[in-house]
């Protein structure tokens, strides 16, 4: 067993002047093997004094972010105490030097800190690492205490990677916040920029009567490996671009494997439990692609060695020029899947990688379940309660109340989901009636309307400088107006994202809205959206396509109503009431 192995028991458009470079979802076609010159397979990075840097001969034509990393490795801000000194400086001092200005605008992202220069100058969003979306009441209270001190600037969001983001943070407070995170078993390390993002798993792990495997141990191990147990792992922090990973534990595919750079899909092989592997799924402003099979299977013991091998292949060989062509799928396209696979294989312990298994454990036909509401757990006498968090936004007092509910009715634990909702597990059935009467559940309802329950929205331009439009409040308003006009008989997943970076994941939505600037009927510039249609999740997952570009936001409601009636069986409410 390798030093990385851990043994598990097997489970039984907008302006016309805008560049016309947007590409829709690429077909799921496995890149064919290609002839690759041996020189192309020589690593482009090397280790120096414990940090990985781009070799001199490969520094021509690199992007600005790569230049910042070469000037000073961002991990030194954490590993060598640079954040302590930076936090003592005034913003005026920081801005007077390009070096420290790069620190707060680029390098601090390696510590999970994003400067909101455009809309909240001097304030930061802090993104955590929360593997599998599992958090405790104590952790939730601590995060609430952090944002409370920032008044109207302080709030938190549940993200589309089962994670917390907290807002309003100021730089002088960061060293103390980092100490608090460590005390409560949290970290924000390596959660932004060219790092591995939060490992996603089944939000019902360990409590789901129908689960395939408990994903929590794997997600925790991945996070511990990636951050070296929150001490910082420079071997995995100089990637060409961000990188997403998930471990699938449910037939429902709550984890959305097709949009991850690496997805572990449970499968048996010759009586052994392990995972088939998908690679290369990603979203970006210029291209979106679904993950493809690596034609490889690893045992449960080799989850970490495989992750390490894939990351090393990407780190060593990935392109570092145009940022729009630096995600891992571009490397797979260039090398072909067989050459990429061989590069992963030679980085595995024993230099061997088994071919994929034919014994997939995920059922191919499975009706995706709804985790909102009350559901029995596999543990007798216990239930979990899924509650709806409108577009993922919470305030400090609400976080304290969530923590109280978790303690009083459950086991002091909360589960975050990729749809920006929360699950309270381990509720004794005798306490359910009282829990459901709690005042907080009037706002965070276990039984929201069919259109609200799957509504997702990114941060939008309220806080994010890259967002073109406001998203969260608008998503709620448009949905409320649509619900007044039509009734639906099933959930319709509507996602909003403020810009083409698509943090709101519009490509997996039934109906997606991507922010842009457009012109109204009078030719006046106005906030608008590109509308996407037809995304699927679950066993028949595929990405949405553009339906209509450059729609002014003020004109959206009748268009959405029409889409719901024509494509999703919605009924006009006036007609419905007349028939009744």
SVG drawing of the C-alpha trace seen along z (x, -y; Angstrom):
<svg xmlns="http://www.w3.org/2000/svg" viewBox="-64 -56 79 67">
<polyline fill="none" stroke="black" stroke-width="0.4" points="0.0,0.0 1.4,-3.4 2.0,-6.1 -1.0,-7.9 -3.3,-4.9 -6.1,-4.6 -8.0,-1.4 -11.8,-1.4 -14.4,1.3 -16.3,1.8 -19.9,0.9 -22.1,3.9 -25.4,-38.5 -25.5,-41.2 -23.9,-44.3 -23.1,-43.7 -19.6,-45.0 -19.1,-42.2 -16.5,-39.6 -18.3,-36.7 -16.3,-34.0 -18.9,-32.3 -19.0,-28.5 -21.9,-26.3 -21.4,-23.0 -18.9,-20.8 -20.2,-17.4 -19.1,-14.5 -16.5,-13.1 -13.4,-11.4 -10.3,-13.0 -8.6,-10.3 -5.0,-9.3 -2.5,-11.5 1.1,-11.6 2.8,-13.7 6.4,-14.7 8.5,-13.5 9.5,-17.0 5.9,-18.0 5.7,-15.5 8.6,-17.0 7.3,-18.8 7.1,-22.5 7.5,-23.1 10.2,-22.3 10.5,-22.3 12.6,-25.0 13.0,-25.4 9.7,-23.5 7.7,-25.5 6.8,-24.6 7.7,-27.1 7.5,-27.4 10.8,-26.6 12.6,-29.5 12.2,-28.1 8.4,-28.0 7.9,-31.6 7.3,-33.1 3.7,-34.1 2.4,-33.3 -0.6,-35.1 -0.4,-37.9 -1.4,-35.6 1.5,-33.3 3.8,-36.2 2.5,-37.1 3.1,-33.6 6.7,-33.7 7.4,-37.0 6.4,-35.4 4.6,-32.2 1.2,-33.1 1.5,-30.3 4.3,-32.1 1.7,-34.6 0.4,-31.8 3.3,-29.4 5.9,-32.1 3.7,-34.5 3.4,-37.1 -0.3,-37.7 0.7,-38.9 2.8,-41.7 0.3,-42.5 -2.5,-42.9 -0.5,-45.5 -0.3,-47.8 -2.8,-50.5 -4.5,-50.2 -2.7,-53.4 0.6,-51.6 -0.5,-48.5 -1.7,-50.4 1.5,-52.3 3.4,-49.2 2.6,-46.9 3.9,-44.0 1.5,-44.3 -1.3,-45.4 -0.9,-42.1 -1.0,-40.5 -4.4,-41.7 -5.9,-41.3 -4.3,-38.0 -2.2,-36.2 -4.6,-36.4 -7.0,-34.2 -4.8,-31.3 -5.9,-32.0 -9.5,-32.1 -9.7,-35.9 -11.2,-37.8 -10.8,-41.6 -14.1,-43.3 -12.2,-46.2 -15.0,-47.3 -18.0,-47.4 -16.7,-47.0 -13.2,-48.5 -11.1,-47.3 -13.5,-44.5 -13.0,-40.8 -15.1,-37.7 -13.6,-34.7 -14.2,-31.2 -13.9,-28.2 -13.0,-24.6 -15.9,-22.5 -15.5,-19.0 -18.8,-17.2 -20.6,-20.3 -20.6,-19.1 -20.3,-21.7 -21.1,-21.9 -23.2,-24.2 -20.1,-25.6 -18.5,-26.4 -21.6,-28.0 -21.8,-30.2 -18.2,-31.2 -18.7,-32.3 -21.8,-34.2 -19.7,-36.1 -17.3,-37.1 -19.8,-38.6 -21.9,-40.2 -19.2,-42.8 -19.4,-44.1 -23.0,-45.2 -24.7,-45.6 -21.6,-44.5 -21.5,-41.2 -23.4,-38.2 -22.8,-34.6 -23.7,-32.5 -24.1,-28.8 -22.3,-28.2 -22.8,-25.8 -19.9,-23.7 -21.5,-22.8 -19.5,-25.6 -19.7,-28.8 -18.5,-32.2 -18.5,-35.0 -18.5,-38.7 -17.4,-42.0 -14.0,-40.9 -11.3,-43.6 -7.6,-42.8 -6.5,-43.8 -8.9,-41.1 -7.6,-38.3 -4.9,-36.9 -7.3,-36.6 -10.0,-35.1 -7.6,-32.5 -6.7,-31.6 -10.4,-31.2 -10.9,-29.0 -8.2,-26.7 -9.6,-26.6 -13.0,-25.4 -11.5,-22.9 -12.0,-25.1 -9.7,-26.4 -9.9,-28.8 -6.6,-27.7 -6.2,-26.9 -9.9,-27.6 -9.5,-30.2 -7.6,-30.9 -5.3,-28.1 -6.2,-25.6 -8.5,-22.6 -11.9,-23.8 -14.1,-22.3 -14.5,-18.5 -18.2,-17.7 -20.0,-14.6 -23.4,-13.3 -25.2,-15.8 -27.0,-12.7 -23.8,-10.7 -24.1,-8.3 -27.8,-8.9 -29.3,-8.0 -31.2,-4.6 -30.3,-4.4 -26.7,-5.6 -24.1,-3.6 -21.2,-4.7 -20.6,-7.2 -18.6,-9.9 -17.5,-11.8 -14.3,-9.9 -13.1,-10.4 -14.0,-14.1 -12.2,-14.6 -9.1,-12.8 -9.1,-14.8 -9.3,-18.1 -6.6,-17.0 -4.3,-15.9 -4.8,-19.1 -4.1,-21.4 -1.6,-19.2 -4.0,-19.1 -4.5,-22.9 -0.8,-23.6 -0.5,-24.4 0.5,-22.1 2.6,-24.1 3.0,-20.9 -0.7,-21.2 -1.2,-25.0 0.5,-26.1 -2.0,-24.6 -2.6,-26.2 -6.2,-27.1 -8.8,-26.0 -9.8,-22.4 -12.9,-20.7 -13.4,-17.2 -16.3,-15.2 -17.0,-11.8 -20.4,-10.3 -22.3,-8.4 -25.9,-8.5 -27.9,-7.3 -29.3,-10.8 -25.9,-12.3 -26.4,-15.1 -22.7,-15.7 -23.0,-16.7 -20.0,-14.6 -20.3,-15.7 -19.1,-19.2 -16.1,-18.3 -12.4,-18.0 -12.3,-14.7 -15.3,-12.6 -15.1,-9.3 -18.0,-7.1 -18.6,-4.0 -18.0,-0.7 -17.0,2.9 -14.3,4.8 -13.5,8.4 -15.2,8.4 -13.4,5.1 -15.1,1.8 -13.7,-1.3 -14.3,-4.0 -14.4,-4.5 -13.1,-8.0 -14.5,-10.9 -12.2,-13.8 -12.3,-17.2 -15.7,-18.6 -15.7,-22.4 -17.4,-25.7 -15.6,-28.9 -16.5,-32.1 -15.5,-30.8 -16.2,-27.1 -18.1,-24.5 -17.4,-20.8 -18.8,-17.6 -16.5,-15.2 -15.4,-12.2 -14.3,-8.6 -10.6,-8.2 -11.1,-4.4 -9.6,-3.8 -10.7,-2.3 -9.1,-2.6 -9.7,-0.8 -10.9,-2.7 -7.4,-2.6 -6.1,-4.6 -8.4,-7.6 -5.7,-9.9 -2.8,-8.5 -5.1,-8.8 -6.0,-12.4 -2.3,-13.2 -1.4,-11.7 -4.0,-13.6 -3.1,-16.8 0.6,-16.3 0.0,-15.6 -2.1,-18.8 0.4,-20.8 3.4,-19.5 2.0,-19.7 -0.9,-22.2 -0.8,-25.3 -0.2,-28.6 -0.9,-31.1 -4.4,-32.3 -6.4,-31.9 -9.4,-30.8 -7.5,-27.7 -5.8,-26.6 -8.5,-24.2 -7.6,-20.6 -9.9,-19.6 -7.7,-21.7 -4.7,-19.6 -6.8,-16.4 -7.8,-17.7 -4.2,-18.4 -2.7,-15.1 -5.6,-12.8 -7.3,-10.8 -4.9,-7.8 -1.7,-9.9 -3.2,-11.9 -4.2,-8.6 -0.6,-7.3 0.7,-10.5 -1.5,-9.8 -0.5,-6.2 3.2,-6.9 2.6,-9.1 0.7,-6.4 2.4,-4.2 3.6,-1.1 3.2,-3.0 0.0,-1.1 -3.7,-2.1 -6.4,0.5 -8.9,0.1 -12.5,-0.9 -14.9,1.6 -18.1,2.7 -19.8,3.0 -21.1,-0.5 -23.0,-0.9 -24.9,-4.0 -28.3,-3.0 -28.7,-4.2 -32.5,-4.8 -33.3,-6.5 -35.7,-9.3 -33.8,-12.0 -35.2,-12.4 -36.0,-15.7 -34.0,-16.1 -36.1,-19.2 -38.7,-18.4 -38.8,-15.5 -37.3,-12.1 -36.5,-9.0 -32.8,-8.1 -31.2,-4.7 -31.0,-5.0 -34.2,-3.9 -36.2,-6.6 -34.3,-9.5 -35.1,-11.8 -33.3,-14.5 -35.0,-17.8 -34.0,-19.7 -34.7,-23.4 -34.7,-25.9 -32.3,-28.9 -33.6,-31.5 -30.7,-31.9 -28.3,-30.8 -28.1,-34.1 -28.0,-34.1 -27.4,-36.7 -25.6,-36.3 -28.7,-36.0 -30.0,-33.3 -26.8,-31.4 -27.1,-31.4 -30.6,-30.1 -29.6,-27.4 -26.9,-26.3 -29.5,-26.3 -31.9,-24.1 -29.0,-21.7 -28.2,-21.4 -31.8,-21.3 -33.3,-19.0 -30.4,-17.2 -26.8,-16.2 -25.2,-19.7 -24.6,-19.2 -25.6,-20.9 -25.2,-19.7 -24.8,-22.2 -25.9,-21.3 -24.8,-22.4 -28.3,-23.9 -27.5,-26.4 -29.8,-24.7 -29.2,-23.1 -30.1,-19.7 -30.5,-19.2 -29.7,-15.5 -30.3,-13.2 -33.6,-14.6 -35.5,-12.3 -38.9,-11.6 -40.5,-12.7 -39.1,-16.2 -40.1,-16.7 -43.5,-18.4 -41.9,-21.0 -39.0,-21.6 -41.4,-22.3 -43.1,-25.0 -39.9,-26.9 -40.2,-30.6 -37.0,-30.3 -38.6,-27.6 -41.2,-30.1 -38.4,-31.9 -36.3,-28.8 -39.1,-26.5 -38.9,-22.7 -41.7,-23.0 -41.0,-25.9 -42.9,-26.4 -41.9,-24.2 -40.1,-27.1 -38.4,-28.5 -37.1,-25.2 -34.5,-24.7 -33.7,-28.4 -29.9,-29.1 -28.1,-32.4 -24.5,-33.5 -23.3,-36.6 -24.1,-39.1 -22.9,-42.6 -24.0,-43.5 -20.6,-42.2 -18.7,-40.7 -16.8,-43.0 -17.0,-40.6 -20.8,-40.2 -22.5,-42.3 -26.0,-42.2 -27.6,-41.9 -28.7,-38.3 -30.0,-37.2 -32.8,-39.8 -33.7,-39.7 -33.9,-35.9 -36.3,-36.0 -38.4,-38.9 -38.7,-37.3 -39.6,-33.9 -42.3,-35.5 -43.8,-37.4 -43.8,-34.2 -45.5,-32.2 -48.3,-34.7 -49.0,-34.0 -48.5,-30.3 -48.7,-27.1 -46.2,-24.2 -46.7,-20.5 -43.0,-19.7 -39.9,-21.6 -38.2,-23.5 -34.6,-24.3 -33.8,-28.0 -30.2,-29.2 -28.9,-32.8 -25.3,-33.8 -24.0,-37.4 -21.4,-36.9 -20.0,-34.3 -17.8,-32.8 -21.0,-31.0 -20.6,-30.5 -24.4,-30.0 -24.0,-27.0 -26.7,-28.0 -25.6,-25.1 -27.0,-22.5 -30.4,-24.3 -33.7,-23.6 -33.7,-27.4 -30.5,-29.4 -30.0,-33.2 -26.5,-34.6 -25.9,-38.3 -24.9,-40.6 -25.4,-44.2 -27.9,-44.6 -30.2,-47.3 -33.9,-47.9 -36.5,-48.8 -35.2,-52.4 -31.6,-51.4 -30.7,-52.3 -28.1,-50.2 -29.6,-48.0 -29.0,-44.9 -30.0,-41.7 -29.4,-38.0 -28.6,-35.3 -31.2,-32.5 -30.1,-28.8 -32.5,-25.9 -32.5,-22.2 -29.7,-21.4 -30.1,-18.0 -28.7,-16.6 -28.8,-13.0 -28.4,-9.8 -29.2,-11.6 -27.2,-14.7 -26.1,-17.0 -25.5,-20.7 -28.0,-23.4 -27.8,-25.3 -28.3,-29.0 -32.0,-29.7 -32.1,-33.5 -29.5,-36.2 -29.5,-39.7 -33.0,-39.8 -33.5,-42.9 -34.1,-41.8 -37.3,-44.0 -38.8,-41.9 -38.0,-38.5 -41.3,-37.5 -43.5,-36.9 -40.7,-35.0 -40.2,-32.7 -43.9,-32.2 -44.0,-31.2 -41.1,-28.8 -42.7,-27.2 -46.1,-26.7 -44.5,-25.4 -41.7,-23.3 -42.6,-22.3 -46.4,-21.9 -47.1,-25.0 -50.7,-26.3 -51.8,-29.9 -53.3,-30.7 -56.3,-32.6 -57.2,-29.6 -56.6,-27.3 -58.9,-29.3 -61.6,-29.5 -61.6,-25.7 -61.9,-25.2"/>
</svg>
